[in-house]
Amino acid sequence: MAIDPAGGLTGIALSGFGQGHDTECWKRLGAVELTQSDSERGQVLGTRFSVWAPNAKAVRVVGDFNAWSGHDHHLDRVPGTGVWALFVEGVSTGALYKFEVLGADDVWRLKADPMARFCEAAPHNASIVYNSQYVWTDDHWLTHRADQPAYRSPMSIYEVHLGSWRRGLGYVELARQLVEYVSWQGFTHVEFMPLAEHPYEGSWGYHVTGYFAPVSRFGSPDELRYLVDQLHAAGIGVIMDWVPGHFATDPWALQRFDGTALYEHEDPRLGWHPDWGSYIFNLGRNEVRSFLLSNAYYWLDEFHLDGLRVDGVASMLYLDYSRGPGEWVPNIYGGNENLDSVSFLQAMNSDVYRRKPGIVTVAEESTSWPGVTRSVDHGGLGFGFKWNMGWMNDSLRYYGRNPVHRQYHHHEMTFAMAYAYSENFVLPISHDEVVHGKGSMYERAPEDEWRKFATLRTFYAFMWSHPGKKLIFMGTEFGQRREFDDQRGVDWYDSEQWGHRGVQLLIKDLNRVYRAHPALWKHDHDSSGFRWIDADDHGGNTFSFLRMDPGDDGAGQVVAAVINFSPDPRYDLRIGLPAEGRWTEILNTDAELYDGTGQFGNLGQVTAYPTPSHGFDHSATVTVPPLGAVWFRFDPEHPIEDPEPILNDIAGSIAPSGATAAEPVEGPEEH
């Protein structure tokens, strides 16, 4: 038997790729090490190089194994596929290579491999043959990842730009330092800004050139696997930003790959992103669809990621996104919905939820597109979560106002509850909110230094008690003074100073208390988990509400949050409560530990008596610090009446006006 020059690649093997439903095309395309049998020489080791270039007239592979001359290494067409392939003996992991593509316009182009699993670090751009040797140790994590649906679990996410968290660190160093820090802070997940290869650091990974290659500036692909493995060993989930909406314009990458608009649309009204100066994928082309479906699954499968946050979903859904009249092409029904994108996102979510139990997908979607987190079977896009951009914009506007003006904008902090159950939400304070002149969270708070820190602590207490999963960007956990600069990195020296250290310790305790109290997260997705106490104290700048978990066994849990965005303390503030007896103070943002005054509190508890208030049969008077927040937990060991019917009454209470319950995304069977 002779060596197959195409390395065994056939039209049958590539049929799924051409039909648009191949979800593992990296196993067939790119540089794949393999062994072939030869009747005379026995087993022959080498690498099969293959690339999709249907309009090319010729394709050659060049590399350090042939002195970068491809004259003796011409790829052959795999009939009926648009794919070219060649098996090269003796080439293995570590070899550098590129494709030379003779386009339909008779121009030779030197291209990086779209399917490369490893790349040279910028400014170089050769692809690298790579075969993982990593042995994972996270079987227990993967086995139990799906024990409880994500929407009924605590989720507190630390967003990280890996290149500037601590500049100069690689994957291996981060596997110690980042893991230690995130564990100490108590976050349940990290979310990495894009880790696919991107030559321009200033793009933060959102202009990708190598979709299957982890960023090589920080180490090898197996070293990234080690970082993920160590995070899992510490009980921390890993989410990565993924960018299927557009790609970089570098001439050696995907753009006009075979001399034609292959991955992108030919028509700039469909194929060019005016906001970001990048190309838009042609998701109506089967092979492009297979490329991206495979890429989503690749990161979850090969790197054991626990989720993908999909960037720029709104820009994918609308054909007229950032375009004026005459600058966009309607769909076949005359509308502005991008039907190819909708179909692609549904297929992607359906596939990954079915095959990877316990993973999550998160949409950065800034419009009112219906059913982002509704199951595909019920007409939705099938995401697990959606960033709540409305909550973010409203609450940050309120946060930045002078306290004397907040009374006129009280609705900015309450309006989100009118639609809180229309989707499964994540509350994001992301990198986008602390860059480009917006100012840091510290800078955005008004008035003097003491009030800035107090306001920041109060805002975080409001955020951690509000329905929705939590996400904050690195540096905001201690109120970094300057806004994010990827060239400077995180200002860690701030975290050692008064005020900043207090905020950092508060975040640590917020995460600890949050995770320990299911009432704060178990029913984020439905109205049984929330009830206003007083949403209308405009003049006092206070907000009070209950977070509840009726409990599967009837025992249940209730937490009351009272938030004061006024610089005046509130003494003897009466709040209605659902149960008579002791309510233990479990958080006070004015504590000296958090660099508060330590002067305003409730001596660890308050007692509710049968005095009706705010629609409840019982109430208590509480002290709330200036620019401060207090949380109370009902103590069932000191009730005056049986708590079980009380909790059942709470669970059946009416949702806020206009709220509708979203169908939760439970996992594969829902998709």
VEXLUM-577309 format. One record per residue (C-alpha): x, y, z; residue number from 1. Coordinates in steps of 0.2 Angstrom, whole numbers, plus 5000, padded with zeros to 4 digits. Example, Ala and Ser with C-alpha at 12.3 -4.5 7.8 and 13.67 -1.06 7.14 Angstrom:
2
[[5062,4978,5039],1] [[5068,4995,5036],2] 
//
This chain:
671
[[5000,5000,5000],1] [[5007,5017,4995],2] [[5006,5033,5004],3] [[4991,5043,5001],4] [[4997,5061,4995],5] [[4981,5068,5002],6] [[4983,5060,5019],7] [[4967,5050,5018],8] [[4956,5066,5016],9] [[4941,5062,5005],10] [[4925,5071,4999],11] [[4915,5060,5011],12] [[4925,5065,5026],13] [[4922,5083,5021],14] [[4904,5082,5016],15] [[4898,5089,5033],16] [[4910,5104,5031],17] [[4902,5108,5014],18] [[4885,5106,5020],19] [[4887,5118,5035],20] [[4885,5106,5050],21] [[4903,5100,5053],22] [[4907,5105,5071],23] [[4924,5097,5072],24] [[4933,5102,5056],25] [[4949,5106,5065],26] [[4951,5087,5065],27] [[4951,5087,5046],28] [[4958,5104,5040],29] [[4974,5113,5044],30] [[4990,5104,5050],31] [[4986,5087,5057],32] [[5000,5075,5062],33] [[4996,5057,5057],34] [[5004,5040,5053],35] [[5002,5032,5036],36] [[5006,5014,5031],37] [[5018,5010,5017],38] [[5020,4993,5010],39] [[5039,4995,5009],40] [[5044,5007,5023],41] [[5030,5002,5036],42] [[5024,5017,5047],43] [[5027,5034,5040],44] [[5025,5049,5051],45] [[5021,5066,5045],46] [[5008,5080,5044],47] [[4994,5082,5032],48] [[4991,5100,5027],49] [[4974,5105,5020],50] [[4965,5121,5017],51] [[4949,5127,5010],52] [[4952,5138,4995],53] [[4939,5134,4982],54] [[4943,5148,4970],55] [[4962,5146,4970],56] [[4971,5140,4955],57] [[4985,5132,4965],58] [[4990,5130,4983],59] [[5008,5126,4990],60] [[5014,5124,5008],61] [[5030,5132,5013],62] [[5039,5131,5030],63] [[5055,5129,5039],64] [[5055,5111,5033],65] [[5057,5116,5014],66] [[5067,5132,5016],67] [[5051,5141,5013],68] [[5050,5136,4995],69] [[5034,5127,4990],70] [[5039,5121,4973],71] [[5040,5103,4978],72] [[5025,5104,4990],73] [[5010,5107,4979],74] [[4993,5103,4987],75] [[4980,5093,4977],76] [[4962,5096,4976],77] [[4950,5085,4986],78] [[4937,5082,4972],79] [[4920,5091,4975],80] [[4925,5100,4991],81] [[4935,5116,4987],82] [[4949,5109,4999],83] [[4967,5106,4995],84] [[4978,5093,5004],85] [[4995,5086,5005],86] [[5004,5074,5016],87] [[5022,5079,5020],88] [[5033,5066,5028],89] [[5044,5070,5043],90] [[5035,5086,5048],91] [[5029,5086,5066],92] [[5025,5097,5081],93] [[5035,5113,5081],94] [[5037,5115,5062],95] [[5033,5133,5055],96] [[5022,5134,5039],97] [[5011,5145,5028],98] [[5001,5142,5013],99] [[5005,5150,4996],100] [[4988,5153,4987],101] [[4987,5157,4969],102] [[4971,5167,4968],103] [[4958,5168,4954],104] [[4966,5184,4950],105] [[4983,5176,4946],106] [[4991,5184,4962],107] [[5001,5173,4974],108] [[4996,5177,4992],109] [[5006,5170,5007],110] [[4993,5165,5020],111] [[4993,5159,5038],112] [[4983,5143,5041],113] [[4965,5148,5046],114] [[4964,5131,5056],115] [[4981,5133,5064],116] [[4982,5127,5082],117] [[4997,5138,5087],118] [[5005,5153,5079],119] [[5021,5163,5080],120] [[5019,5179,5091],121] [[5018,5195,5083],122] [[5026,5203,5073],123] [[5028,5186,5065],124] [[5014,5177,5059],125] [[5019,5159,5053],126] [[5007,5145,5059],127] [[5015,5131,5069],128] [[5011,5112,5068],129] [[5005,5107,5086],130] [[4999,5091,5094],131] [[4993,5093,5112],132] [[5002,5081,5125],133] [[4992,5088,5139],134] [[4985,5076,5152],135] [[4970,5084,5161],136] [[4966,5082,5179],137] [[4949,5090,5180],138] [[4938,5075,5178],139] [[4929,5078,5194],140] [[4925,5096,5189],141] [[4918,5091,5172],142] [[4908,5077,5179],143] [[4899,5088,5192],144] [[4898,5104,5182],145] [[4880,5101,5177],146] [[4874,5095,5194],147] [[4864,5111,5195],148] [[4858,5122,5181],149] [[4869,5138,5180],150] [[4853,5149,5181],151] [[4850,5142,5198],152] [[4868,5143,5204],153] [[4879,5157,5211],154] [[4889,5166,5197],155] [[4901,5180,5202],156] [[4912,5183,5187],157] [[4929,5192,5187],158] [[4933,5199,5170],159] [[4951,5198,5165],160] [[4962,5205,5151],161] [[4976,5192,5152],162] [[4990,5203,5145],163] [[4988,5217,5158],164] [[4981,5209,5174],165] [[5000,5208,5179],166] [[5010,5213,5164],167] [[5024,5200,5159],168] [[5015,5185,5166],169] [[5012,5169,5155],170] [[4999,5156,5157],171] [[5010,5146,5169],172] [[5013,5160,5181],173] [[4995,5165,5180],174] [[4990,5148,5185],175] [[4997,5152,5202],176] [[4995,5170,5204],177] [[4978,5173,5196],178] [[4971,5157,5204],179] [[4977,5162,5221],180] [[4969,5180,5219],181] [[4952,5174,5212],182] [[4951,5161,5225],183] [[4955,5173,5239],184] [[4942,5186,5232],185] [[4929,5172,5231],186] [[4923,5174,5213],187] [[4915,5158,5205],188] [[4921,5162,5188],189] [[4934,5171,5178],190] [[4930,5178,5161],191] [[4945,5180,5149],192] [[4944,5193,5136],193] [[4947,5185,5119],194] [[4962,5172,5119],195] [[4962,5168,5101],196] [[4977,5174,5091],197] [[4977,5193,5088],198] [[4993,5202,5082],199] [[4987,5219,5088],200] [[4987,5220,5107],201] [[4977,5236,5107],202] [[4962,5227,5100],203] [[4961,5217,5116],204] [[4958,5201,5106],205] [[4942,5207,5097],206] [[4951,5208,5080],207] [[4956,5189,5078],208] [[4967,5182,5065],209] [[4969,5164,5072],210] [[4953,5157,5078],211] [[4959,5140,5083],212] [[4976,5146,5090],213] [[4978,5153,5108],214] [[4987,5169,5110],215] [[5006,5164,5109],216] [[5013,5179,5118],217] [[5008,5170,5135],218] [[5014,5153,5131],219] [[5009,5137,5122],220] [[4992,5129,5120],221] [[4996,5116,5133],222] [[5001,5130,5145],223] [[4984,5138,5143],224] [[4976,5121,5146],225] [[4986,5120,5162],226] [[4979,5137,5167],227] [[4962,5131,5165],228] [[4965,5115,5174],229] [[4972,5124,5189],230] [[4957,5136,5189],231] [[4946,5121,5189],232] [[4956,5113,5203],233] [[4952,5128,5213],234] [[4933,5127,5210],235] [[4933,5142,5198],236] [[4924,5141,5181],237] [[4932,5148,5165],238] [[4922,5158,5152],239] [[4930,5166,5137],240] [[4925,5180,5125],241] [[4922,5173,5108],242] [[4921,5184,5092],243] [[4911,5176,5078],244] [[4904,5193,5071],245] [[4919,5200,5063],246] [[4937,5197,5059],247] [[4954,5206,5057],248] [[4959,5214,5041],249] [[4977,5208,5041],250] [[4982,5203,5023],251] [[4990,5187,5028],252] [[4975,5181,5037],253] [[4957,5177,5032],254] [[4953,5192,5021],255] [[4951,5188,5002],256] [[4959,5171,5006],257] [[4959,5164,4989],258] [[4958,5180,4980],259] [[4939,5181,4982],260] [[4928,5186,4997],261] [[4928,5169,5004],262] [[4925,5171,5023],263] [[4917,5188,5021],264] [[4904,5195,5010],265] [[4909,5203,4993],266] [[4896,5217,4996],267] [[4903,5229,5009],268] [[4885,5233,5014],269] [[4885,5215,5021],270] [[4904,5212,5023],271] [[4911,5227,5031],272] [[4909,5233,5049],273] [[4909,5252,5049],274] [[4911,5254,5068],275] [[4926,5242,5070],276] [[4934,5243,5053],277] [[4934,5224,5051],278] [[4926,5211,5040],279] [[4910,5202,5043],280] [[4908,5183,5041],281] [[4897,5177,5028],282] [[4886,5166,5039],283] [[4876,5161,5024],284] [[4890,5151,5017],285] [[4890,5133,5023],286] [[4909,5131,5025],287] [[4910,5148,5035],288] [[4896,5141,5046],289] [[4906,5125,5049],290] [[4921,5135,5052],291] [[4913,5145,5066],292] [[4902,5130,5073],293] [[4918,5120,5075],294] [[4927,5135,5083],295] [[4914,5137,5097],296] [[4915,5118,5101],297] [[4934,5118,5099],298] [[4937,5130,5114],299] [[4924,5120,5125],300] [[4931,5103,5120],301] [[4950,5106,5118],302] [[4952,5118,5132],303] [[4938,5112,5144],304] [[4931,5130,5145],305] [[4915,5132,5154],306] [[4907,5145,5144],307] [[4908,5157,5129],308] [[4903,5175,5130],309] [[4898,5180,5112],310] [[4904,5197,5108],311] [[4894,5209,5098],312] [[4878,5199,5096],313] [[4867,5214,5092],314] [[4879,5218,5077],315] [[4876,5201,5071],316] [[4857,5201,5072],317] [[4853,5217,5063],318] [[4857,5220,5044],319] [[4856,5239,5047],320] [[4867,5239,5063],321] [[4876,5256,5063],322] [[4871,5259,5045],323] [[4860,5273,5037],324] [[4847,5272,5023],325] [[4854,5264,5008],326] [[4869,5257,5017],327] [[4861,5240,5021],328] [[4853,5226,5012],329] [[4836,5219,5018],330] [[4833,5201,5020],331] [[4822,5191,5009],332] [[4806,5197,5018],333] [[4811,5215,5017],334] [[4816,5216,5036],335] [[4832,5221,5045],336] [[4834,5204,5054],337] [[4850,5195,5049],338] [[4842,5178,5046],339] [[4859,5169,5043],340] [[4865,5175,5060],341] [[4850,5170,5069],342] [[4851,5152,5061],343] [[4869,5151,5065],344] [[4867,5157,5084],345] [[4853,5144,5086],346] [[4863,5130,5079],347] [[4879,5135,5089],348] [[4869,5135,5105],349] [[4860,5119,5102],350] [[4876,5110,5098],351] [[4886,5115,5113],352] [[4872,5114,5126],353] [[4868,5096,5119],354] [[4886,5090,5119],355] [[4894,5099,5134],356] [[4883,5098,5149],357] [[4885,5112,5162],358] [[4893,5125,5150],359] [[4885,5142,5147],360] [[4884,5154,5133],361] [[4882,5172,5136],362] [[4876,5185,5124],363] [[4882,5203,5123],364] [[4866,5209,5116],365] [[4861,5228,5119],366] [[4844,5228,5111],367] [[4827,5222,5115],368] [[4828,5207,5103],369] [[4815,5194,5110],370] [[4820,5177,5117],371] [[4839,5179,5117],372] [[4839,5166,5132],373] [[4823,5157,5126],374] [[4826,5139,5120],375] [[4828,5136,5102],376] [[4814,5124,5102],377] [[4803,5139,5107],378] [[4809,5151,5094],379] [[4823,5159,5105],380] [[4842,5161,5101],381] [[4846,5148,5114],382] [[4859,5157,5125],383] [[4860,5153,5143],384] [[4862,5172,5148],385] [[4862,5189,5142],386] [[4871,5204,5148],387] [[4859,5217,5155],388] [[4865,5232,5147],389] [[4849,5242,5152],390] [[4852,5239,5170],391] [[4871,5244,5168],392] [[4867,5260,5159],393] [[4853,5266,5171],394] [[4862,5261,5187],395] [[4878,5269,5181],396] [[4870,5285,5177],397] [[4862,5286,5194],398] [[4878,5281,5202],399] [[4887,5296,5194],400] [[4874,5309,5200],401] [[4876,5321,5214],402] [[4866,5314,5229],403] [[4855,5330,5229],404] [[4849,5326,5211],405] [[4846,5307,5213],406] [[4829,5309,5220],407] [[4823,5315,5202],408] [[4831,5299,5194],409] [[4825,5286,5206],410] [[4817,5276,5192],411] [[4835,5273,5185],412] [[4837,5260,5199],413] [[4820,5252,5199],414] [[4816,5251,5181],415] [[4826,5235,5178],416] [[4814,5225,5188],417] [[4800,5229,5176],418] [[4809,5217,5164],419] [[4820,5207,5175],420] [[4812,5190,5171],421] [[4811,5193,5152],422] [[4828,5185,5150],423] [[4841,5176,5161],424] [[4853,5191,5165],425] [[4871,5194,5170],426] [[4873,5212,5178],427] [[4890,5218,5169],428] [[4902,5231,5175],429] [[4914,5227,5161],430] [[4930,5234,5153],431] [[4919,5244,5141],432] [[4913,5255,5156],433] [[4930,5260,5162],434] [[4939,5265,5146],435] [[4939,5278,5133],436] [[4937,5293,5144],437] [[4922,5286,5154],438] [[4933,5286,5169],439] [[4936,5272,5182],440] [[4922,5267,5194],441] [[4931,5277,5207],442] [[4931,5293,5196],443] [[4913,5291,5191],444] [[4907,5292,5209],445] [[4904,5311,5214],446] [[4910,5322,5228],447] [[4925,5319,5239],448] [[4936,5304,5242],449] [[4926,5297,5257],450] [[4910,5299,5248],451] [[4917,5291,5232],452] [[4922,5275,5242],453] [[4906,5274,5252],454] [[4896,5276,5235],455] [[4906,5263,5227],456] [[4903,5251,5242],457] [[4885,5254,5242],458] [[4883,5252,5223],459] [[4892,5235,5224],460] [[4880,5230,5238],461] [[4865,5235,5228],462] [[4872,5225,5213],463] [[4876,5209,5223],464] [[4858,5209,5230],465] [[4849,5213,5214],466] [[4843,5199,5203],467] [[4855,5193,5190],468] [[4872,5185,5190],469] [[4887,5197,5193],470] [[4902,5203,5183],471] [[4915,5216,5186],472] [[4931,5220,5177],473] [[4948,5218,5185],474] [[4954,5233,5195],475] [[4936,5238,5199],476] [[4936,5226,5214],477] [[4946,5238,5223],478] [[4941,5255,5215],479] [[4956,5258,5204],480] [[4958,5277,5202],481] [[4963,5278,5184],482] [[4953,5270,5170],483] [[4959,5254,5161],484] [[4975,5255,5151],485] [[4981,5239,5144],486] [[4998,5246,5142],487] [[5000,5250,5160],488] [[4990,5236,5168],489] [[4981,5235,5184],490] [[4986,5248,5197],491] [[4989,5236,5211],492] [[4997,5249,5222],493] [[4980,5256,5224],494] [[4974,5241,5233],495] [[4986,5243,5247],496] [[4979,5261,5251],497] [[4965,5266,5263],498] [[4948,5266,5254],499] [[4953,5254,5240],500] [[4958,5240,5252],501] [[4941,5242,5260],502] [[4932,5240,5244],503] [[4942,5225,5240],504] [[4938,5217,5257],505] [[4920,5221,5254],506] [[4920,5212,5237],507] [[4928,5197,5246],508] [[4914,5197,5259],509] [[4900,5200,5246],510] [[4906,5185,5236],511] [[4906,5175,5252],512] [[4889,5180,5259],513] [[4882,5179,5241],514] [[4888,5161,5239],515] [[4882,5156,5256],516] [[4864,5162,5254],517] [[4854,5154,5240],518] [[4840,5167,5242],519] [[4853,5179,5233],520] [[4854,5169,5217],521] [[4843,5153,5216],522] [[4828,5162,5209],523] [[4837,5176,5199],524] [[4826,5170,5184],525] [[4809,5171,5191],526] [[4798,5182,5202],527] [[4797,5170,5217],528] [[4815,5177,5222],529] [[4811,5195,5223],530] [[4799,5207,5231],531] [[4800,5226,5234],532] [[4799,5232,5252],533] [[4799,5251,5246],534] [[4803,5256,5229],535] [[4797,5273,5230],536] [[4807,5283,5243],537] [[4813,5296,5231],538] [[4816,5309,5243],539] [[4827,5298,5254],540] [[4837,5290,5240],541] [[4834,5273,5248],542] [[4829,5256,5240],543] [[4823,5241,5250],544] [[4818,5224,5244],545] [[4818,5205,5249],546] [[4828,5191,5240],547] [[4820,5174,5243],548] [[4822,5156,5241],549] [[4806,5147,5246],550] [[4817,5131,5247],551] [[4813,5114,5240],552] [[4810,5107,5257],553] [[4800,5121,5263],554] [[4813,5128,5275],555] [[4817,5142,5264],556] [[4827,5158,5266],557] [[4824,5177,5266],558] [[4836,5191,5265],559] [[4831,5209,5266],560] [[4842,5222,5258],561] [[4841,5241,5262],562] [[4852,5253,5251],563] [[4854,5271,5255],564] [[4862,5282,5241],565] [[4860,5298,5252],566] [[4875,5306,5262],567] [[4863,5306,5277],568] [[4861,5292,5289],569] [[4844,5285,5291],570] [[4839,5282,5309],571] [[4824,5272,5314],572] [[4819,5268,5295],573] [[4804,5257,5296],574] [[4803,5243,5283],575] [[4790,5230,5281],576] [[4795,5212,5283],577] [[4786,5195,5280],578] [[4790,5187,5297],579] [[4790,5192,5315],580] [[4806,5189,5325],581] [[4825,5191,5324],582] [[4833,5197,5308],583] [[4852,5195,5308],584] [[4863,5209,5300],585] [[4874,5199,5288],586] [[4882,5214,5279],587] [[4885,5232,5283],588] [[4895,5242,5270],589] [[4900,5255,5284],590] [[4910,5243,5294],591] [[4927,5248,5299],592] [[4934,5233,5290],593] [[4929,5241,5273],594] [[4935,5258,5278],595] [[4918,5264,5283],596] [[4915,5274,5299],597] [[4909,5259,5309],598] [[4897,5271,5318],599] [[4880,5266,5310],600] [[4873,5249,5312],601] [[4860,5238,5321],602] [[4871,5229,5334],603] [[4870,5214,5323],604] [[4851,5212,5322],605] [[4834,5219,5322],606] [[4817,5213,5328],607] [[4802,5213,5318],608] [[4785,5216,5327],609] [[4767,5214,5321],610] [[4766,5232,5315],611] [[4760,5233,5297],612] [[4771,5242,5285],613] [[4774,5242,5266],614] [[4760,5229,5263],615] [[4767,5217,5276],616] [[4760,5212,5292],617] [[4776,5215,5302],618] [[4790,5228,5302],619] [[4806,5233,5310],620] [[4815,5249,5312],621] [[4833,5249,5305],622] [[4848,5261,5305],623] [[4856,5263,5287],624] [[4873,5271,5286],625] [[4875,5287,5275],626] [[4880,5281,5257],627] [[4878,5263,5264],628] [[4869,5247,5263],629] [[4864,5234,5276],630] [[4857,5216,5273],631] [[4847,5206,5285],632] [[4843,5187,5285],633] [[4828,5181,5294],634] [[4833,5169,5308],635] [[4821,5155,5309],636] [[4828,5149,5326],637] [[4820,5164,5334],638] [[4803,5166,5325],639] [[4787,5170,5333],640] [[4776,5161,5321],641] [[4779,5146,5309],642] [[4790,5153,5294],643] [[4785,5140,5282],644] [[4768,5147,5277],645] [[4776,5164,5277],646] [[4789,5158,5264],647] [[4775,5151,5254],648] [[4765,5167,5254],649] [[4781,5176,5248],650] [[4784,5164,5234],651] [[4766,5167,5228],652] [[4767,5186,5229],653] [[4764,5196,5213],654] [[4778,5201,5202],655] [[4782,5220,5199],656] [[4770,5228,5186],657] [[4775,5223,5168],658] [[4787,5209,5173],659] [[4785,5192,5164],660] [[4793,5176,5169],661] [[4806,5170,5156],662] [[4808,5152,5152],663] [[4824,5147,5160],664] [[4838,5138,5149],665] [[4841,5122,5159],666] [[4853,5113,5147],667] [[4854,5102,5132],668] [[4836,5096,5133],669] [[4830,5114,5133],670] [[4840,5117,5117],671] 
//
